[in-house]
Each structure stands twice: as structure tokens, then as C-alpha cells.
Amino acid sequence: MLAGLARDGGLYLPAEWPQFSPAEIAALKGRPYGEVAFRVMQPFVGNAFDETTFRRLIAEAYATFDAPEVAPVKPLGDSGLHLLELFHGPTLAFKDVALQLLGLMLDQTLLRRGQHATIVGATSGDTGSAAIEAVRDRKSIDIFMLYPHGRVSEVQRRQMTTVLAPNVHNLAVSGTFDDCQDLAKACFNDLAFRDRHALTAVNSINFARVMAQIVYYFWAALRLGAPERPVAFAVPTGNFGNVYAGYAAKQMGLPIHHFVIGSNTNDILPRFFETGAMTMSAVVPTYSPSMDIQISSNFERLLFDLYGRDGKALADAMATFRSTGTLEVGGNALGGVRALFDAGRLDDEGTLAAIADCRNRFGETLDPHSAIGYAVAQQHRRDSSVPMVVLATAHPAKFPDAVQKATGERPRLPARLADLLERTERVEGLRNDIAALKELIEDRMGTTPQRARTHS
């Protein structure tokens, strides 16, 4: 949790997955979200937190959510489709489900050890605001959040830049999300810099965040008849972290029939599942900016299994991908993932049509990312008798322009955020240059954490 990225540049994974028997899954039926969360995550946590402390942190994290059940599951008429609403947290996006907890876990650990950490993160829109909200004003943590200038929605940007806490540093990078992600990784790969500032990560390269996202797959499946009945999931995703958490839930014993991955025009994931080759192309701005990505960092975790859990073979393949822009896997490995994953794509016009369709048919207003999940769920549904859960990943008011184009109505922010567009912003521009980023962090942090809190 504290390291985020492994020191050799790889991603952490469990050596083996905890196993839940059908009886153990059935025992969670009817339990509140916090109890399901504790049971699902406890095997990963081990003795890092005692039971009383871990239960308290879970309770505190989800007390910030507007919905008492944390993640409501709503049927869409009698279509067999269901929405899993993951946007009831403080920043109106699914990232809150993991980051509200991760922020508390980090703070608890650092205070116990008398340590300070520096978060360096990249965001395509939602991770940034959720991470900032989770650690704002904490004396044990400074956070530097990089986002692509002009490539997030105004609401997404303001949810980051209007947090004026002294430990929050927002950086608008001249480039794409992939550029931001590369800058963040470069900081971690400079081990002297990493150690000097005790760097940690809160995006989904940090396995603790994936761990917290596994929970809502168990939660939704239990609501729809698991373990006696399998469930399918449609997941809009760019960085592959959200759907990878579902893959983890399946490895742990949850009866998941299959996954449908939803992508926008930046369709590197659908192209991989169709061809067995991952090939980079230019990032195209869309109405669903959180998925405007060409390098899905969490996909390495799935590839690890496809490469027979051979870390060196995967490292070599990823190095080739970085240098040539292409990675190919063999037919046997591809057959295994195609048995579990389907993938589809929607352009901007299709996204608007999907928002309008869901509104007209079921009276539910979706944001552009969730709308892509809704559309591909119907395109790739394998068995109509199996409930299909569409992950609703963001509140529609985070993307009001697209929703208004599709429905003719501008969605409103909740009352607690009603004045967001009038709040003062604080942000710095940054060129796409690792030396410039390191210099800025050194300037903010100085040589000790204490200076950072007076200098910010």
C-alpha cells in the first residue's frame, strides 16, 4: 500500500488469490456493505490492521456516501439489466469507493509510524478529485496530481482545483493522460527521488485500491442471487483497473458468467480482445474523457496471467510494447481471455444515442462512460437468463454538456456542490517534462516534510 509501484517498475499482485466457497459467499447475503467489505478485504489486509481498526476505517469511509447502502443496485425495467450506482461518494465517481478508504488507511499507517508520504498521481478526470478529497488537509500526506490540460470536464477539473488545502498541489500538464501517467511512473522509477520523498500512489497501480473495488462485485452479485446464480458485468474502462477488480472477484470464487468491457474511440482494449495484439495509436478527445487512454496500466496484471505468471517474460514484452507500440499474445492465451471477456466500443455519436435511449426507455440518466457500458452490455450479452450489471461509474452532472446534448436537459450537481463553478481555483501549468516535475516537487517539499506544510 505504501509503495504503490514495485521498485523494479512492476505492479504488485497477490501470490495467490483468497478463496471464498459458495457457503462463505452465501453467508454474506443480506449483510450491509461495510460487513461485505470487511469480509472480502480482510484476507488481503492480514494483520496490517487489527479487526477493530479496520472495521472503523471502513465505517468512516462509507459514512461519507449519500446512499445508505453505498452502492445501490437498480433494475432497468424487466430487461435483465441492472445499474450498479457507484457515484454516491463525495466526488460523484466510482473512485470514491476505494479512495475514501485508501486515504484513511494511508493516514492511519503513516501516523502510527510517525512518517510522511508524498502522493504523485495521474488522472484522466475522476481519480484526481477522489484522491484529493480523501487526503485533503492531512498532515501526514502531500499530494501532487497531474491531469491533461484541457482534456477533463470542467466539473472534474474544478473538483480538483478548488480544493485549496495546503497539502494539495494540482498540475495541468501539456499533453495526454498517458503523458501524465508516464511522468508519475518516471518519478517512481528514480529510486533516490522516490526514497527522498517517500512516494506512494493512489491510482489503480496501487493494489490496495483494486482490493477495495473487488468488494462491489461481490455486493452486486449477492443482491442478484449469487452464489446460486451467476452474474455478468458490463464495465466502462480505460485503465483496466475497474474490470480487473471484477476479474479478481472471479478468481476468488464469485460466480461471474462473463465481462463486457466498454470503450470509446480510444479502443486499444477492444482491439486487443479482437486481434490478440495491443497496438498504441494517438489519443482522441471524446465525451468520455476518463477513458481517453491508450496505455492501460492495469492490463499488465491480466497479461501476467496470460504469460504464465512469468514476470521476466512479461517485463520483456512490455519493454517491446514501449519501444515498438505493439504487443502480441499467443492464441492459447487469447482463447482463455475471450472465454471470459467481450469488448465493444462507442464513438461520441453512439454515446449520446445511448444516453438518450436509457433515458427514454427506463427514465435513468447516465453519464457518458456509464452509457457506453449500457450500450455494450446489450451488444455482447451472451445469455438473457443471466442478470447483467452495468457499472454506473459517474454522476451525470460531472459531464453536463454531453448529457444536455443527448437529453436536452442539463443535469444538476447535488446541493453540496451547487456552487462549484463559482469557487476559487488553484492550479499550476506544467510542461510534459520529468525534470520540470521533479524540480517543482523538490521546490514544494524542500528537504523535509515540515517545510512542505509551510511552503505550500
C-alpha positions in Angstrom: 0.0 0.0 0.0 2.8 2.5 0.9 5.0 1.6 -2.1 2.2 1.7 -4.8 4.5 0.7 -7.6 7.1 -2.0 -7.1 10.8 -0.8 -7.0 11.5 -2.6 -10.3 8.7 -0.8 -12.1 6.3 -3.7 -12.0 2.9 -3.9 -10.4 2.1 -5.8 -7.1 -0.2 -8.8 -7.2 -1.2 -11.4 -4.6 1.0 -14.5 -4.9 -2.3 -16.4 -4.6 -6.0 -15.3 -4.5 -8.0 -15.8 -1.3 -10.8 -18.4 -1.9 -14.4 -18.0 -1.0 -16.6 -21.1 -1.0 -20.2 -20.9 -2.1 -21.2 -21.3 1.6 -19.0 -18.4 2.6 -20.4 -16.2 -0.2 -24.0 -17.2 0.8 -23.2 -16.2 4.4 -22.8 -12.6 3.2 -26.4 -12.4 1.8 -28.3 -9.5 3.4 -25.3 -8.1 5.1 -24.6 -4.3 4.9 -22.0 -3.1 2.5 -19.4 -2.4 5.3 -19.6 -6.0 6.5 -19.2 -7.4 3.0 -16.3 -5.1 2.5 -14.6 -6.3 5.7 -15.0 -10.0 4.9 -13.8 -9.6 1.3 -10.8 -7.4 2.1 -9.6 -9.0 5.3 -7.6 -11.8 3.7 -5.6 -9.2 1.8 -5.1 -7.0 4.9 -4.0 -9.8 7.2 -2.5 -8.3 10.4 -1.6 -4.9 8.8 -4.7 -3.5 10.7 -6.4 -5.2 13.7 -10.0 -6.1 13.2 -11.4 -3.2 15.3 -9.3 -0.6 13.5 -10.1 -2.0 10.0 -13.8 -2.1 10.7 -13.7 1.5 12.0 -11.8 2.7 8.8 -14.4 1.0 6.6 -17.3 2.6 8.5 -15.7 6.1 8.3 -15.0 5.7 4.6 -18.6 4.9 3.7 -20.2 7.3 6.1 -19.3 10.0 3.6 -21.7 8.5 0.9 -25.1 9.9 0.2 -26.7 6.4 -0.3 -27.2 4.4 2.9 -26.4 1.2 1.0 -23.3 2.8 -0.5 -23.7 1.2 -4.0 -27.4 0.8 -4.9 -28.4 -1.9 -7.5 -31.3 -0.8 -9.6 -33.2 -2.9 -12.2 -33.7 -1.3 -15.6 -37.4 -2.4 -16.1 -37.7 -6.1 -16.9 -34.7 -6.1 -19.3 -32.5 -8.2 -17.1 -30.1 -5.2 -17.0 -29.2 -3.6 -13.6 -27.3 -0.4 -12.8 -24.8 -0.6 -10.0 -24.6 3.0 -8.9 -21.0 3.8 -7.8 -21.2 7.6 -7.7 -22.7 8.4 -4.3 -19.4 9.3 -2.7 -18.0 12.8 -2.1 -16.8 13.4 -5.7 -19.6 11.6 -7.6 -17.5 8.9 -9.2 -16.7 5.2 -8.5 -13.1 6.1 -7.5 -14.5 7.3 -4.1 -15.5 3.7 -3.2 -11.8 2.8 -3.0 -10.1 6.1 -2.3 -12.1 7.2 0.7 -10.9 4.0 2.4 -7.4 4.1 1.0 -6.9 7.7 2.2 -7.8 6.6 5.7 -5.6 3.5 5.6 -2.6 5.5 4.4 -3.1 8.2 7.1 -3.6 5.7 9.9 -0.4 3.8 8.9 1.7 7.0 8.5 0.6 8.5 11.8 1.3 5.2 13.6 4.8 5.1 12.1 5.4 8.9 12.5 6.1 9.2 8.8 5.1 11.5 6.0 4.4 10.4 2.4 4.1 12.2 -0.9 1.5 11.0 -3.4 2.3 11.6 -7.1 -0.7 10.6 -9.2 -2.0 10.9 -12.7 -5.7 11.3 -13.5 -7.9 11.2 -16.6 -10.5 13.0 -14.6 -12.0 11.2 -11.6 -9.1 9.7 -9.7 -7.7 13.1 -9.0 -10.7 14.6 -7.3 -11.4 11.4 -5.4 -7.8 11.1 -4.2 -7.6 14.8 -3.2 -10.9 14.6 -1.3 -9.6 11.5 0.5 -6.3 13.2 1.8 -7.0 16.9 1.9 -5.7 18.7 5.0 -3.9 15.6 6.3 -0.6 16.5 7.9 0.9 13.1 7.0 0.5 13.4 3.2 1.2 15.8 0.4 -0.5 15.1 -3.0 0.7 16.1 -6.4 -2.0 15.4 -9.0 -1.2 15.6 -12.7 -4.1 15.9 -15.3 -4.0 16.6 -19.0 -4.7 20.3 -19.6 -8.0 20.9 -21.5 -8.8 17.2 -21.5 -11.0 16.8 -18.5 -14.5 18.1 -18.0 -15.0 21.5 -16.2 -16.6 19.8 -13.2 -13.8 17.2 -13.0 -11.2 20.0 -13.1 -12.9 22.2 -10.6 -13.4 19.3 -8.1 -9.6 19.2 -8.0 -8.5 22.8 -8.4 -11.0 24.3 -5.9 -9.5 22.3 -3.0 -7.2 24.9 -1.5 -5.8 22.7 1.3 -2.0 23.3 1.8 -1.1 19.7 1.1 -2.8 19.7 -2.3 -0.9 20.5 -5.5 -2.7 20.4 -8.8 -0.7 20.3 -12.0 -2.2 20.8 -15.5 0.2 19.0 -17.9 0.6 19.9 -21.6 -0.2 16.5 -23.0 -2.5 13.5 -22.7 -3.3 11.3 -19.7 -0.8 8.8 -20.9 1.9 11.5 -20.7 0.8 12.3 -17.1 0.9 8.6 -16.3 4.4 8.3 -17.8 5.6 11.3 -15.7 4.3 9.8 -12.5 5.9 6.4 -13.2 9.2 8.1 -14.0 9.2 9.7 -10.5 8.8 6.2 -9.0 11.5 4.7 -11.2 14.0 7.3 -9.9 14.7 5.4 -6.7 16.7 8.1 -5.0 13.9 10.7 -5.7 11.3 8.1 -4.6 13.0 7.4 -1.3 13.8 11.1 -0.6 10.1 12.0 -0.8 8.6 8.7 0.4 6.5 8.5 -2.8 3.3 6.5 -2.9 0.5 6.1 -5.4 -3.3 6.2 -5.1 -4.3 5.3 -8.7 -5.0 1.7 -9.5 -1.4 0.7 -9.8 -1.7 0.6 -6.0 -3.2 -2.9 -5.3 -4.9 -1.6 -2.2 -7.2 0.3 -4.4 -8.0 -2.7 -6.6 -8.7 -4.6 -3.4 -11.4 -2.1 -2.3 -13.0 -2.3 -5.7 -13.4 -6.1 -5.6 -16.0 -5.6 -2.9 -18.7 -4.1 -5.1 -18.6 -7.1 -7.4 -19.4 -9.3 -4.5 -22.0 -6.8 -3.3 -23.9 -6.6 -6.6 -23.7 -10.4 -7.3 -25.1 -11.1 -3.8 -28.1 -8.8 -4.5 -28.9 -10.7 -7.7 -28.8 -14.3 -6.4 -25.1 -15.3 -6.0 -23.7 -17.8 -5.3 -26.6 -19.9 -6.6 -26.9 -17.7 -9.7 -24.1 -16.4 -11.9 -24.0 -12.7 -12.8 -22.4 -10.8 -15.8 -20.9 -7.4 -15.6 -20.5 -4.6 -18.2 -17.7 -2.2 -17.3 -16.7 1.0 -19.0 -12.9 1.2 -18.5 -9.8 2.8 -19.9 -7.1 1.9 -17.4 -8.5 -1.7 -16.9 -8.4 -1.3 -13.1 -12.2 -1.4 -12.6 -12.8 -4.5 -14.6 -9.6 -6.1 -13.2 -11.2 -5.9 -9.8 -14.0 -8.0 -11.2 -11.6 -10.5 -12.6 -10.1 -10.7 -9.1 -13.5 -11.4 -7.6 -14.0 -14.3 -10.1 -10.6 -15.7 -9.2 -11.7 -15.6 -5.5 -14.7 -17.8 -6.2 -17.5 -15.3 -7.2 -19.7 -16.9 -10.0 -19.2 -14.4 -12.8 -20.5 -15.5 -16.1 -18.5 -13.0 -18.2 -17.4 -9.4 -18.5 -18.1 -6.9 -21.3 -15.6 -4.1 -21.5 -16.8 -0.8 -22.8 -14.5 1.6 -24.6 -14.8 4.8 -26.5 -12.9 5.7 -29.8 -9.7 5.1 -27.8 -10.3 1.4 -28.3 -7.0 -0.3 -27.5 -8.7 -2.8 -25.2 -11.4 -3.9 -27.7 -8.8 -4.2 -30.4 -6.7 -6.5 -28.2 -9.6 -8.8 -27.5 -10.4 -8.9 -31.2 -6.9 -9.5 -32.5 -4.6 -10.6 -29.7 -2.4 -7.5 -30.3 -2.2 -4.4 -28.2 -1.2 -1.5 -30.6 -0.9 2.1 -29.5 -2.4 4.9 -31.5 -3.0 8.6 -30.8 -5.3 9.6 -28.0 -8.5 11.2 -29.4 -10.5 13.5 -27.1 -14.1 12.3 -26.5 -17.3 12.9 -24.5 -16.0 10.2 -22.1 -12.6 11.7 -21.1 -11.8 9.3 -18.3 -11.3 6.6 -21.0 -9.2 8.7 -23.3 -6.2 6.4 -22.7 -4.0 4.3 -24.9 -1.8 2.6 -22.3 -3.9 0.7 -19.8 -1.5 0.2 -16.9 -3.6 -2.3 -15.1 -3.7 -4.5 -18.1 -0.3 -5.7 -17.1 -1.9 -7.6 -14.3 -4.0 -9.6 -16.6 -1.2 -10.1 -19.0 0.8 -11.6 -16.1 -1.6 -14.5 -16.0 -1.6 -14.8 -19.8 2.2 -15.0 -19.7 2.0 -17.9 -17.2 2.8 -15.6 -14.3 6.3 -15.3 -15.6 7.4 -11.8 -14.6 10.5 -11.6 -16.7 8.7 -12.7 -19.9 6.1 -10.0 -19.2 8.7 -7.4 -18.5 10.4 -8.1 -21.8 7.0 -8.0 -23.6 6.2 -4.6 -22.0 9.6 -3.2 -22.9 8.9 -4.2 -26.5 5.5 -2.6 -26.4 7.0 0.6 -25.1 9.6 0.7 -27.9 7.5 -0.6 -30.8 4.0 0.3 -29.8 2.8 -3.3 -30.3 2.4 -6.4 -28.0 1.0 -9.7 -29.2 0.0 -12.8 -27.2 -0.4 -16.4 -28.4 -3.6 -18.0 -29.5 -3.9 -20.3 -26.4 -3.7 -17.4 -24.0 -6.1 -15.3 -26.1 -8.7 -18.1 -26.2 -8.7 -18.1 -22.4 -9.5 -14.4 -22.0 -12.0 -14.5 -24.8 -13.9 -17.1 -22.8 -14.3 -14.5 -20.1 -14.2 -11.1 -21.8 -16.1 -9.4 -24.6 -15.3 -5.9 -25.6 -17.1 -3.2 -27.5 -16.7 0.5 -28.4 -18.9 3.5 -28.9 -18.0 6.8 -30.7 -19.3 10.1 -29.4 -22.5 9.9 -31.6 -23.2 6.4 -30.3 -22.6 7.6 -26.7 -25.2 10.4 -27.0 -27.6 7.9 -28.5 -27.1 5.5 -25.6 -27.7 8.3 -23.0 -31.0 9.2 -24.8 -32.0 5.6 -25.2 -31.7 4.8 -21.5 -33.5 8.0 -20.5 -36.3 7.2 -22.9 -36.7 3.6 -22.1 -36.0 3.5 -18.4 -36.1 7.1 -17.1 -32.4 6.8 -15.9 -29.9 9.5 -16.9 -26.4 8.1 -17.4 -23.1 9.9 -17.7 -21.2 9.2 -21.0 -19.0 6.5 -19.5 -21.9 4.6 -18.0 -23.8 5.0 -21.2 -21.0 3.1 -23.1 -21.3 0.3 -20.5 -25.1 0.3 -21.0 -24.7 0.0 -24.8 -22.0 -2.7 -24.9 -23.9 -4.7 -22.3 -26.7 -5.1 -24.8 -24.5 -5.7 -27.8 -22.5 -8.5 -26.2 -24.9 -10.2 -23.8 -24.4 -13.9 -24.0 -27.4 -15.3 -22.0 -30.6 -13.4 -21.3 -31.3 -15.5 -18.3 -28.1 -14.2 -16.6 -28.5 -10.8 -14.9 -26.2 -8.2 -16.5 -24.9 -5.5 -14.2 -23.9 -2.2 -15.8 -21.4 -0.3 -13.7 -22.6 3.3 -13.4 -19.3 4.9 -12.8 -20.1 8.7 -12.5 -22.9 11.1 -11.7 -24.3 12.6 -15.0 -23.7 16.1 -13.6 -20.0 15.6 -13.9 -20.4 15.7 -17.7 -23.3 18.1 -18.1 -22.5 19.2 -21.7 -22.7 15.7 -23.1 -25.8 14.8 -21.1 -27.6 18.0 -22.2 -26.7 17.3 -25.9 -28.3 13.8 -25.5 -31.4 14.7 -23.5 -32.0 18.4 -23.8 -31.7 18.8 -20.1 -28.7 19.9 -18.1 -28.2 17.6 -15.0 -27.7 19.4 -11.7 -25.0 18.9 -9.2 -26.1 17.8 -5.7 -26.7 20.7 -3.3 -23.4 20.3 -1.5 -21.6 21.0 -4.8 -24.1 23.6 -6.2 -21.6 26.5 -6.0 -18.6 24.5 -7.5 -18.4 26.6 -10.7 -18.1 29.8 -8.6 -15.3 28.6 -6.2 -11.7 29.9 -6.4 -9.3 27.6 -8.3 -5.6 27.0 -7.7 -3.6 25.1 -10.3 -0.2 25.3 -12.0 0.7 24.6 -15.6 3.5 22.0 -16.3 5.2 21.1 -19.5 5.5 17.4 -20.3 9.0 17.1 -18.9 10.1 14.9 -16.0 12.9 17.3 -14.9 10.3 20.1 -14.6 8.1 17.9 -12.5 10.9 16.8 -10.2 12.1 20.4 -9.8 8.6 21.5 -8.8 8.1 18.7 -6.3 11.6 19.5 -4.8 10.6 23.1 -4.6 7.4 22.4 -2.8 8.7 19.8 -0.5 12.2 21.1 0.2 14.3 18.6 2.1 11.8 17.8 4.9 8.1 17.3 5.1 7.8 20.1 7.6 8.9 22.7 5.0 6.2 21.5 2.7 3.5 22.4 5.1 4.7 26.0 5.4 5.8 26.4 1.8 2.6 25.2 0.0 
